[in-house]
């Protein structure tokens, strides 16, 4: 079973559902998808919202190993994504040499504001934590106490690992930053990341690859009446 946790923010509910559909529609193996909803995490997530926090799941993503009982592997994804490939191919990249695997972006945004007026922040390892393969047994430092009290930079820069050698790399195609990374044919991209703002927001309706997102949404909404047998 491929365990997937997707960040959930009620302002982007449609993004979560379209991403989940895009994963399931292409998956070659069984997938269990869990939304990281603050309303469901209860006492596990008590830290106050930070002024620079752009989504409900900015920090709750680091509870994934705890939610798995620190056993086995799990995948975390931001909700502002669109899967274009079989997630089983990403799952097959798990490597027990590492505690965590991600796309190691060199992302230095130039804008100061992103979706819904959120402040765009700049820091080392920006966007590394937006897709993470967790080897949960090796992430024991991520207790609820630590996740709720550590600084945002300590969490997102993986300072809790103590050694960057424990961070493995996955191919860039699994976290393509829309309108940052050079455009590429869809068959060369496995996962689109609308990190500045997805096409479900009016201000970003015409962003790169918006047509693929709308097409996926329409497939998700499709329903067809079964013909009656005579």
Secondary structure as the mmCIF struct_conf table of DSSP 4:
data_model
#
loop_
_struct_conf.conf_type_id
_struct_conf.id
_struct_conf.beg_label_comp_id
_struct_conf.beg_label_asym_id
_struct_conf.beg_label_seq_id
_struct_conf.end_label_comp_id
_struct_conf.end_label_asym_id
_struct_conf.end_label_seq_id
STRN STRN1 UNK A 2 UNK A 7
HELX_RH_3T_P HELX_RH_3T_P1 UNK A 10 UNK A 12
HELX_RH_AL_P HELX_RH_AL_P1 UNK A 13 UNK A 26
BEND BEND1 UNK A 28 UNK A 29
STRN STRN2 UNK A 31 UNK A 36
HELX_RH_AL_P HELX_RH_AL_P2 UNK A 38 UNK A 41
HELX_RH_3T_P HELX_RH_3T_P2 UNK A 42 UNK A 44
HELX_LH_PP_P HELX_LH_PP_P1 UNK A 47 UNK A 50
TURN_TY1_P TURN_TY1_P1 UNK A 51 UNK A 52
BEND BEND2 UNK A 55 UNK A 55
TURN_TY1_P TURN_TY1_P2 UNK A 56 UNK A 59
HELX_RH_3T_P HELX_RH_3T_P3 UNK A 60 UNK A 63
HELX_RH_AL_P HELX_RH_AL_P3 UNK A 64 UNK A 67
TURN_TY1_P TURN_TY1_P3 UNK A 68 UNK A 70
BEND BEND3 UNK A 72 UNK A 72
STRN STRN3 UNK A 73 UNK A 77
BEND BEND4 UNK A 79 UNK A 80
STRN STRN4 UNK A 81 UNK A 83
BEND BEND5 UNK A 85 UNK A 85
HELX_RH_AL_P HELX_RH_AL_P4 UNK A 87 UNK A 91
TURN_TY1_P TURN_TY1_P4 UNK A 92 UNK A 93
TURN_TY1_P TURN_TY1_P5 UNK A 96 UNK A 97
BEND BEND6 UNK A 99 UNK A 99
STRN STRN5 UNK A 100 UNK A 102
BEND BEND7 UNK A 112 UNK A 112
STRN STRN6 UNK A 113 UNK A 113
HELX_RH_3T_P HELX_RH_3T_P4 UNK A 115 UNK A 117
HELX_LH_PP_P HELX_LH_PP_P2 UNK A 118 UNK A 118
STRN STRN7 UNK A 119 UNK A 119
HELX_LH_PP_P HELX_LH_PP_P3 UNK A 120 UNK A 120
TURN_TY1_P TURN_TY1_P6 UNK A 124 UNK A 127
HELX_RH_3T_P HELX_RH_3T_P5 UNK A 128 UNK A 130
STRN STRN8 UNK A 131 UNK A 135
HELX_RH_3T_P HELX_RH_3T_P6 UNK A 136 UNK A 138
TURN_TY1_P TURN_TY1_P7 UNK A 140 UNK A 141
HELX_RH_AL_P HELX_RH_AL_P5 UNK A 144 UNK A 149
BEND BEND8 UNK A 150 UNK A 150
HELX_RH_AL_P HELX_RH_AL_P6 UNK A 152 UNK A 156
TURN_TY1_P TURN_TY1_P8 UNK A 157 UNK A 158
HELX_RH_3T_P HELX_RH_3T_P7 UNK A 159 UNK A 161
BEND BEND9 UNK A 162 UNK A 162
HELX_RH_3T_P HELX_RH_3T_P8 UNK A 164 UNK A 166
STRN STRN9 UNK A 167 UNK A 169
HELX_RH_3T_P HELX_RH_3T_P9 UNK A 172 UNK A 175
STRN STRN10 UNK A 176 UNK A 177
TURN_TY1_P TURN_TY1_P9 UNK A 178 UNK A 180
BEND BEND10 UNK A 181 UNK A 181
HELX_LH_PP_P HELX_LH_PP_P4 UNK A 182 UNK A 183
HELX_RH_3T_P HELX_RH_3T_P10 UNK A 186 UNK A 188
BEND BEND11 UNK A 190 UNK A 190
STRN STRN11 UNK A 191 UNK A 193
BEND BEND12 UNK A 196 UNK A 196
TURN_TY1_P TURN_TY1_P10 UNK A 199 UNK A 200
BEND BEND13 UNK A 201 UNK A 201
HELX_RH_3T_P HELX_RH_3T_P11 UNK A 202 UNK A 204
TURN_TY1_P TURN_TY1_P11 UNK A 205 UNK A 206
BEND BEND14 UNK A 207 UNK A 207
TURN_TY1_P TURN_TY1_P12 UNK A 208 UNK A 209
HELX_RH_AL_P HELX_RH_AL_P7 UNK A 210 UNK A 221
HELX_LH_PP_P HELX_LH_PP_P5 UNK A 225 UNK A 229
#
